[in-house]
């Protein structure tokens, strides 16, 4: 199974330009940058940003500990952190967050993890993340039903946003697309779970057979790679002890709790001082579900509009755009900046760029 480098200098420049122009095109109508520059920071805003930064570190800590556990602690904390940061960077610059997987596998291999195990580690991480999504959805839907997708239809910021960007009103229909996507994720989780823990050989053969059907044979290599990833993961993972799985699940839950709380903390900082924390948290889950839908690189532009649409009723009137920008900076642009620094000066970045130079 061949694993090409996930980045090249040309691709990197291309993605950055796309993200910049798309982000500017959407945010110029949703965010008042003059308000942002002249913003009088209150103690509540500063508390929200500080809490958000703490949750960001909690999220990355969970991912690092999980990666160390999956690699049997063959990577140091520092090496694991670099891989996680570049994994996030790869997700940030590609539509639907698809680039992170390629970056992670490539970097694991470069850190002396064999290719089969590297693929297994990444597949297991993805399976855990999707399992959390599937596990949480029925709980949140039971608590709030369709309210978890509710937009701030009557608040002034939402009305102003619709006047500037009429297309945002169609966001309400994404709910149905998200439900379909969750069904697809559920099928994925079931197939991979059976393939790893119950019938690895049977699932492997089934996937390879599907890849040879007339309608699917153009993606045969992808089907074969996926089948082999499941098989290798079964070999490396299924014999682990119960304590391993408990720790793995706890680290995954910690990571996703931190991810959601980054956005919740910003809502708190820009709120009137009182809010329903659980409801805001549940809507953050719904918001991230929509990011899984392929759109622009890193959902640039779309994310800011979604944040405003979801939270304008919880945020001080007139501050939704500013809050969306601060949240986006904390949860997205930080990883772009850190990713560039690691690629430019870090050992993993050197490996990526040297690989690029050698192949060219």
Buried (B, 14 or more C-beta within 10 A) or exposed (E): EEBEBBBBEEBBEEBBEBBEEBBEEBBEBBBBEEEEEEEEEEEBBEEBBEBBBBBBEBBBBBBBBBBBBBBEEBBEEEBBBBBBBBBBBBBBBBBBBEBBBBBBBBBBBBBEBEBBBBBBBBBBBBBBBBBBBBEBBEEBBEEBEEEBBBBBEEBEBBEBBBEEBEEBBEBEEBBEEBEEBBEEBBEBBEBBBBBBEEEBEEBBEBBBEBBEEEEEEEBBEEBBBBBBBBBBBBEBBEEEEEEBEEBBBEBBBBBBBBBBBBBBBBBBBBBEEEBEEEBBBBBBBBBBBBBBBEBBBBBBBBBBBBBBBBBBBBBBEEBBBBBBBBBBBBBBBBBBEBBBEBBEEBEBBBBBBEBBEEEE
